[in-house]
Amino acid sequence: MCTTCGCGAADTRIEGEVRFRSLSAHGPAGYLGLGRGVTGSRPTDAAPARRVSIEQDILAENDRHAAANRRRFAERGILALNLLSSPGSGKTTLLVRTLEALRDRLPMAVVEGDQQTSLDAERIRATGVPAIQINTGKGCHLDAAMVGRAVARLAPAEASLLLIENVGNLVCPAAFDLGEAHKVVVLSVTEGEDKPLKYPDMFRAADLLLLSKWDLLPYVAFDPERALSYARQVHPGLPAIRVSAVTGEGFGAWLAWIEQGWGRRRAGQPPTGFIRKL
């Protein structure tokens, strides 16, 4: 069990591979094995100092893999974006519309993260964009080793856009660098506007906030100004775009943000995005 977040481990699957041990399993990252793998100790079984040491080791190992991913992306001119949200935010629907809008303008590939099923990867592949599914089993987040192995199998084109849809969770994914250029957090209007205060690490780590399902705003008790205010309490100046995958509202700004970062990455420059405040 992972001491960083308490999730299960040793049950990860990448399409086309057998199970392998993730960083959370307290063993060599990327270990390929057959059967059920190895179960680590529960955090409650270890002394506090030992728990801290294990957590530091896990994050340090993850950071090494993330640095390798980042080098690979930079060398190949790939812009990698890590999409994060709670379950049910409309992240996959937003991603599908994004792919449909950009597929004739730039090369793309997708890494899909879910605990089980390949349903989202199948939705992505229906757009004509290549995708690979990572199933984390009891794990509640992707880590850099998983992404590195998946990208090696996916083999995205040079100077392409790589979109990583993380497991739906506003807690653990914030702690794990995947080697991405930017974290993009999606908050839907069907959720509480106090989410940024309840899950500050996620919003503090994000480079862009997408307020999704904007077409539903008239039908829900959601205060977007309060949500934005709370987000900027934990991350001052956080850029935000309101979007609807149904009506297309906000997609011009969202796609422009992506294309600007992709253009800079393709030119060998750091992929920065413009700031759009609601």
Beta strands, then each sheet from edge to edge (+ up, - down):
strand 1: 13-14
strand 2: 20-21
strand 3: 31-32
strand 4: 79-85
strand 5: 108-114
strand 6: 131-135
strand 7: 161-165
strand 8: 182-188
strand 9: 208-212
strand 10: 240-242
sheet 1: 1+ 6- 5- 7- 4- 8- 9- 10-
sheet 2: 2+ 3-
end
